[in-house]
């Protein structure tokens, strides 16, 4: 049996205030909100924090899939993302074509993979990670630094 190549992803929200959205995806529920200083209730990450977090999560999932396909043991990953974000758009000062200007993505592997193997996994992740593609095609520069913490 062949699997579908295109599926429908679904998300819905009940938004009881200007800042809080109670999101439902599959059987999972979570909040997206603004911090108190921006009039929110700080019950969850902001929409932009959520987008950046999705890149981190996707890098983990696709990183492990690519490593497995390549026969590379990357162990567990610790991933951080630091984004230069242009707030002119969200503050309604002016339209911004590329709000996520640049993301520094640091991926640390505790597995026995060599640096050349990590570089190979990183290149494959760039080909297949839908969130990285979404950001890059939107004009965001993503600088990736994959390194080993294995001693």
C-alpha beads as a LAMMPS data file, in Angstrom:
LAMMPS data file: protein, C-alpha beads

151 atoms
150 bonds

1 atom types
1 bond types

-500.0 500.0 xlo xhi
-500.0 500.0 ylo yhi
-500.0 500.0 zlo zhi

Masses

1 110.0

Atoms # bond

1 1 1 0.000 0.000 0.000
2 1 1 1.364 3.392 -0.997
3 1 1 1.045 6.272 1.448
4 1 1 -0.483 9.605 0.492
5 1 1 2.010 12.209 -0.658
6 1 1 -0.208 15.144 0.336
7 1 1 -2.213 15.315 3.543
8 1 1 -4.311 18.001 5.187
9 1 1 -2.896 19.501 8.368
10 1 1 -5.503 21.058 10.624
11 1 1 -5.378 23.523 13.477
12 1 1 -8.148 25.497 15.120
13 1 1 -8.374 28.033 17.905
14 1 1 -10.768 29.568 20.342
15 1 1 -9.540 33.091 21.063
16 1 1 -11.102 34.517 24.236
17 1 1 -9.066 37.743 24.064
18 1 1 -7.071 39.874 21.633
19 1 1 -3.872 37.992 22.491
20 1 1 -4.775 34.480 23.662
21 1 1 -5.478 31.655 21.222
22 1 1 -6.232 28.226 22.640
23 1 1 -5.004 26.008 19.826
24 1 1 -6.196 22.487 19.016
25 1 1 -4.110 20.226 16.779
26 1 1 -5.073 16.543 16.608
27 1 1 -5.723 15.660 20.272
28 1 1 -3.213 18.226 21.596
29 1 1 -4.142 21.587 23.077
30 1 1 -1.841 24.510 23.825
31 1 1 -1.912 28.278 24.137
32 1 1 -0.355 30.980 22.008
33 1 1 -0.334 34.302 23.835
34 1 1 1.462 37.592 24.281
35 1 1 3.481 38.543 27.370
36 1 1 1.841 40.667 30.051
37 1 1 3.811 43.768 28.996
38 1 1 2.086 43.572 25.586
39 1 1 -1.391 43.120 27.042
40 1 1 -1.421 39.331 27.092
41 1 1 -1.682 36.793 29.871
42 1 1 1.609 34.987 29.105
43 1 1 -0.069 31.568 29.006
44 1 1 2.073 30.427 26.079
45 1 1 4.662 31.511 23.543
46 1 1 3.910 34.298 21.104
47 1 1 3.051 33.442 17.488
48 1 1 6.572 34.402 16.411
49 1 1 8.154 32.396 19.256
50 1 1 5.993 29.460 18.156
51 1 1 7.273 29.721 14.573
52 1 1 10.893 29.746 15.762
53 1 1 10.183 26.837 18.119
54 1 1 8.659 24.886 15.227
55 1 1 11.967 25.211 13.367
56 1 1 13.816 23.807 16.413
57 1 1 11.405 20.885 16.715
58 1 1 11.479 20.140 12.999
59 1 1 15.282 20.220 12.965
60 1 1 15.248 17.564 15.684
61 1 1 12.746 15.278 13.916
62 1 1 14.184 15.597 10.402
63 1 1 17.744 15.523 11.778
64 1 1 17.131 12.126 13.331
65 1 1 15.372 10.821 10.212
66 1 1 18.260 11.942 7.998
67 1 1 20.882 10.567 10.392
68 1 1 19.082 7.205 10.486
69 1 1 18.867 7.116 6.682
70 1 1 22.608 7.850 6.473
71 1 1 23.508 5.337 9.194
72 1 1 24.935 8.090 11.405
73 1 1 24.542 7.944 15.188
74 1 1 23.856 11.494 16.347
75 1 1 22.616 10.463 19.798
76 1 1 20.457 13.158 21.329
77 1 1 20.383 16.739 20.082
78 1 1 20.383 20.010 21.967
79 1 1 19.162 22.762 19.658
80 1 1 19.027 26.517 20.132
81 1 1 17.804 29.213 17.784
82 1 1 18.546 32.913 18.030
83 1 1 16.589 35.079 15.629
84 1 1 17.116 38.652 14.467
85 1 1 13.455 39.667 14.182
86 1 1 12.324 42.908 12.536
87 1 1 9.444 44.179 14.702
88 1 1 8.446 47.058 12.426
89 1 1 5.664 44.949 10.923
90 1 1 4.132 43.591 14.134
91 1 1 4.157 47.103 15.624
92 1 1 2.354 48.357 12.479
93 1 1 5.105 50.902 11.758
94 1 1 5.690 49.610 8.236
95 1 1 5.256 46.540 6.098
96 1 1 8.214 44.174 6.390
97 1 1 8.954 41.629 3.658
98 1 1 11.311 39.503 5.775
99 1 1 10.463 39.798 9.487
100 1 1 12.617 36.805 10.483
101 1 1 15.818 38.370 9.152
102 1 1 18.412 35.862 10.335
103 1 1 18.380 32.737 12.496
104 1 1 21.456 31.257 14.123
105 1 1 20.654 27.569 14.640
106 1 1 23.069 25.698 16.900
107 1 1 22.714 21.914 16.967
108 1 1 24.779 19.934 19.473
109 1 1 24.987 16.152 19.134
110 1 1 25.992 13.939 22.052
111 1 1 26.412 10.900 19.793
112 1 1 29.638 9.516 18.339
113 1 1 29.130 11.127 14.904
114 1 1 32.201 12.854 13.466
115 1 1 32.097 16.470 12.335
116 1 1 32.039 15.386 8.678
117 1 1 29.071 13.100 9.431
118 1 1 27.282 15.948 11.209
119 1 1 27.938 18.201 8.213
120 1 1 26.391 15.541 5.968
121 1 1 23.326 15.250 8.226
122 1 1 23.009 19.049 8.282
123 1 1 23.062 19.213 4.474
124 1 1 20.327 16.571 4.290
125 1 1 18.204 18.381 6.886
126 1 1 18.411 21.495 4.713
127 1 1 16.910 19.518 1.849
128 1 1 14.021 18.020 3.797
129 1 1 13.052 20.146 6.819
130 1 1 9.780 21.874 5.843
131 1 1 10.210 24.633 8.424
132 1 1 13.741 25.468 7.287
133 1 1 12.451 25.575 3.709
134 1 1 9.553 27.808 4.734
135 1 1 11.876 30.285 6.431
136 1 1 14.518 30.229 3.675
137 1 1 11.987 30.637 0.878
138 1 1 10.566 33.566 2.840
139 1 1 13.973 35.252 2.671
140 1 1 15.334 34.329 6.110
141 1 1 19.037 33.605 6.365
142 1 1 19.618 30.500 8.486
143 1 1 23.146 29.951 9.719
144 1 1 23.564 26.433 11.067
145 1 1 26.291 25.237 13.362
146 1 1 26.242 21.480 13.968
147 1 1 28.817 20.258 16.456
148 1 1 29.597 17.295 18.659
149 1 1 29.625 17.364 22.443
150 1 1 30.662 13.699 22.560
151 1 1 33.928 13.277 24.393

Bonds

1 1 1 2
2 1 2 3
3 1 3 4
4 1 4 5
5 1 5 6
6 1 6 7
7 1 7 8
8 1 8 9
9 1 9 10
10 1 10 11
11 1 11 12
12 1 12 13
13 1 13 14
14 1 14 15
15 1 15 16
16 1 16 17
17 1 17 18
18 1 18 19
19 1 19 20
20 1 20 21
21 1 21 22
22 1 22 23
23 1 23 24
24 1 24 25
25 1 25 26
26 1 26 27
27 1 27 28
28 1 28 29
29 1 29 30
30 1 30 31
31 1 31 32
32 1 32 33
33 1 33 34
34 1 34 35
35 1 35 36
36 1 36 37
37 1 37 38
38 1 38 39
39 1 39 40
40 1 40 41
41 1 41 42
42 1 42 43
43 1 43 44
44 1 44 45
45 1 45 46
46 1 46 47
47 1 47 48
48 1 48 49
49 1 49 50
50 1 50 51
51 1 51 52
52 1 52 53
53 1 53 54
54 1 54 55
55 1 55 56
56 1 56 57
57 1 57 58
58 1 58 59
59 1 59 60
60 1 60 61
61 1 61 62
62 1 62 63
63 1 63 64
64 1 64 65
65 1 65 66
66 1 66 67
67 1 67 68
68 1 68 69
69 1 69 70
70 1 70 71
71 1 71 72
72 1 72 73
73 1 73 74
74 1 74 75
75 1 75 76
76 1 76 77
77 1 77 78
78 1 78 79
79 1 79 80
80 1 80 81
81 1 81 82
82 1 82 83
83 1 83 84
84 1 84 85
85 1 85 86
86 1 86 87
87 1 87 88
88 1 88 89
89 1 89 90
90 1 90 91
91 1 91 92
92 1 92 93
93 1 93 94
94 1 94 95
95 1 95 96
96 1 96 97
97 1 97 98
98 1 98 99
99 1 99 100
100 1 100 101
101 1 101 102
102 1 102 103
103 1 103 104
104 1 104 105
105 1 105 106
106 1 106 107
107 1 107 108
108 1 108 109
109 1 109 110
110 1 110 111
111 1 111 112
112 1 112 113
113 1 113 114
114 1 114 115
115 1 115 116
116 1 116 117
117 1 117 118
118 1 118 119
119 1 119 120
120 1 120 121
121 1 121 122
122 1 122 123
123 1 123 124
124 1 124 125
125 1 125 126
126 1 126 127
127 1 127 128
128 1 128 129
129 1 129 130
130 1 130 131
131 1 131 132
132 1 132 133
133 1 133 134
134 1 134 135
135 1 135 136
136 1 136 137
137 1 137 138
138 1 138 139
139 1 139 140
140 1 140 141
141 1 141 142
142 1 142 143
143 1 143 144
144 1 144 145
145 1 145 146
146 1 146 147
147 1 147 148
148 1 148 149
149 1 149 150
150 1 150 151
